[in-house]
Amino acid sequence: MTFQRARSEEQREIRRRAILDTASAMLDEMPVAAVTLNELSRRVGLAKPNVLRYFESREAVLLELLDRLLAEWLTELAGDLAAGIDDGLPMVERATAVAEVLSRSLSRHVVLCDLFGAQGSVLEHNVSVEVVARYKRASLEHLTTMTALIEKHLPELGENATLFSLQTMVMAGAVSAYSTPPPSLQAAYQAEPELARFHLELGDYLRTALATTLLGALPRR
């Protein structure tokens, strides 16, 4: 696509959404590290300096995309938890069901998990204090939202609900790095099947890890 110069706030917002949508589409094809500003500019139909009028860096684009995808996921998660959790079940069964819903939901959002994994080591670098502070403020709001969702179905967690919510995002990011091995590693796994022990299926591993974390955080009775 090609754009004329934006002359109104509405047009500027259209440009921003187009840049974010294009970055999201690229992440369906490639890992975070492969997304370059040059290729993003080419695909969105804007010169690189024009993209930089809307976002100060590649990392700023991806941080805002992470914020958007996280907000969308939390909206979806609220419905998944409401449909998948019977609040009349005993505490341990509810905890197992919460882990199941979370792992199944996150495994449908691989790009979000990839961005979680790149957040601390990549996305929060090469951005200004203003950009990263704005992102962190939004993240705190998302963390509060997720905590409330978890507490609704597992009130027994108490203060541990916030820590568990944060741990869920961290684990999703960490596991995603091992669930999509590069071609050379895939070939190594095929040549030596015993090496495939290091390949983690995102949904399966998260289900076990989240259930273990939840059961450990629940009060002993």
C-alpha positions in Angstrom: 0.0 0.0 0.0 1.0 3.6 -0.5 0.0 6.7 1.5 -0.1 10.4 1.0 1.1 12.6 3.8 -1.2 12.4 6.8 -2.8 15.8 7.4 -5.2 15.0 10.3 -5.0 13.1 13.5 -7.4 10.5 12.1 -5.0 10.0 9.1 -2.1 9.7 11.5 -3.9 7.1 13.5 -4.6 5.1 10.3 -0.9 5.2 9.5 0.0 3.9 13.0 -2.5 1.1 12.8 -1.2 0.1 9.3 2.4 0.0 10.7 1.3 -2.2 13.7 -0.9 -4.5 11.5 2.1 -4.9 9.1 4.5 -5.7 12.0 2.0 -8.3 13.3 1.7 -9.9 9.9 5.5 -10.1 9.6 5.7 -11.9 13.0 3.4 -14.6 11.6 6.1 -15.3 9.2 9.4 -14.7 11.1 10.8 -14.4 14.6 11.1 -11.0 16.3 14.8 -10.8 15.6 14.1 -10.9 11.8 11.8 -8.0 11.8 13.7 -5.0 10.4 12.7 -1.4 10.1 13.7 -1.5 6.4 11.4 -4.4 5.6 8.6 -3.0 7.7 8.8 0.3 5.8 8.8 -1.5 2.5 5.8 -3.6 3.3 3.7 -0.8 4.8 4.5 1.4 1.8 6.2 4.3 3.6 9.8 5.5 3.5 11.8 4.6 6.6 12.0 8.2 7.8 8.2 8.4 7.5 7.8 5.3 9.7 10.0 7.0 12.2 7.6 9.9 12.4 5.1 7.6 14.0 7.4 5.3 16.0 10.9 6.3 17.2 12.4 2.8 16.5 11.6 -0.8 15.5 11.5 -1.7 19.2 8.9 1.1 19.8 6.7 -0.5 17.1 7.0 -3.9 18.7 6.4 -2.6 22.2 3.1 -1.0 21.1 2.2 -4.1 19.2 2.8 -6.2 22.4 0.6 -3.8 24.4 -2.2 -4.1 21.8 -2.0 -7.9 21.5 -1.9 -8.3 25.3 -5.1 -6.1 25.7 -6.8 -8.2 23.0 -5.7 -11.5 24.7 -7.0 -10.4 28.1 -10.4 -9.6 26.7 -10.5 -13.1 25.1 -9.2 -14.7 28.2 -12.0 -13.3 30.3 -14.5 -15.2 28.2 -12.4 -18.4 28.1 -12.1 -18.5 31.9 -15.8 -17.8 32.4 -16.7 -20.6 30.0 -14.1 -23.1 31.2 -14.1 -22.8 35.0 -16.8 -24.1 37.2 -16.5 -22.0 40.3 -18.3 -24.6 42.4 -15.4 -27.1 42.0 -12.9 -27.7 44.8 -9.9 -25.5 44.9 -7.3 -27.9 43.4 -9.7 -28.8 40.5 -10.3 -25.1 39.8 -6.5 -24.5 39.8 -6.0 -27.3 37.3 -8.8 -25.9 35.1 -7.3 -22.4 35.2 -3.9 -23.8 34.1 -5.6 -25.6 31.3 -7.5 -22.6 30.0 -4.4 -20.3 30.2 -2.1 -22.8 28.4 -4.7 -23.5 25.7 -5.4 -19.8 25.2 -1.7 -18.8 25.1 -0.9 -21.5 22.6 -3.3 -19.8 20.2 -1.3 -16.6 20.5 2.2 -17.5 19.5 3.1 -14.0 18.4 2.2 -12.6 21.8 4.3 -15.3 23.5 7.3 -14.4 21.2 7.0 -10.8 22.1 6.8 -11.7 25.8 10.1 -13.5 25.4 11.8 -10.6 23.6 10.5 -7.9 25.9 13.4 -7.6 28.4 16.3 -8.5 26.1 15.2 -6.6 22.9 12.0 -4.6 23.0 12.9 -2.4 26.0 16.2 -1.3 24.4 16.6 1.5 21.8 13.6 3.3 23.1 13.3 6.6 25.0 12.4 6.9 28.6 9.0 8.3 27.6 8.2 5.4 25.4 9.2 2.7 27.9 7.6 4.4 30.8 4.3 4.7 28.8 4.5 1.0 28.0 5.2 0.0 31.6 2.3 2.1 32.8 0.0 0.2 30.4 1.6 -3.1 31.5 0.7 -2.4 35.1 -2.9 -1.9 34.0 -2.9 -5.2 32.1 -1.3 -7.0 35.1 -4.1 -5.6 37.3 -6.7 -6.8 34.8 -5.2 -10.3 34.6 -4.9 -10.5 38.4 -8.6 -9.7 38.8 -9.5 -12.5 36.3 -7.4 -15.0 38.2 -8.7 -13.9 41.6 -12.3 -14.2 40.3 -11.9 -18.0 39.8 -9.2 -18.6 42.5 -9.8 -16.2 45.3 -7.7 -18.5 47.6 -4.6 -17.2 45.8 -4.9 -13.8 47.6 -1.8 -11.7 47.0 -0.1 -14.5 45.1 -2.5 -13.8 42.2 -0.4 -10.9 41.0 2.8 -12.9 41.1 1.2 -15.8 39.3 -0.1 -13.5 36.5 3.4 -12.1 36.0 4.9 -15.6 36.1 2.4 -16.7 33.4 3.6 -14.1 31.0 7.3 -14.7 31.8 6.9 -18.5 31.3 5.0 -18.1 28.1 7.8 -16.0 26.7 10.5 -18.4 27.9 8.8 -21.5 26.5 8.1 -19.9 23.1 11.8 -19.7 22.5 12.1 -23.5 22.7 8.8 -24.3 21.0 9.7 -22.9 17.5 13.3 -24.2 16.8 15.1 -22.7 13.8 15.6 -25.0 10.7 19.1 -26.1 11.7 17.9 -27.3 15.1 14.9 -29.0 13.5 17.2 -30.9 11.3 19.4 -31.9 14.3 16.3 -33.2 16.1 15.4 -35.3 13.1 18.9 -36.7 12.7 19.2 -37.4 16.5 15.7 -37.9 18.0 17.1 -38.0 21.5 18.0 -34.3 21.2 14.3 -33.5 20.7 13.9 -33.6 24.5 14.9 -29.9 24.4 11.9 -29.1 22.1 9.0 -28.0 24.3 5.5 -27.9 23.0 4.1 -24.6 24.1 0.6 -25.7 25.2 1.7 -28.9 26.9 4.6 -27.5 28.8 2.7 -24.4 29.9 -0.1 -26.6 31.2 2.2 -28.5 33.4 4.3 -25.5 34.5 1.3 -23.3 35.3 -0.5 -26.1 37.2 2.6 -26.8 39.3 3.0 -23.1 40.0 -0.6 -22.6 40.9 -0.7 -25.6 43.2 2.4 -24.4 44.9 1.0 -21.0 45.5 -2.3 -22.1 46.9 -2.7 -22.2 50.7 -2.2 -25.6 52.4 -5.4 -27.0 53.9 
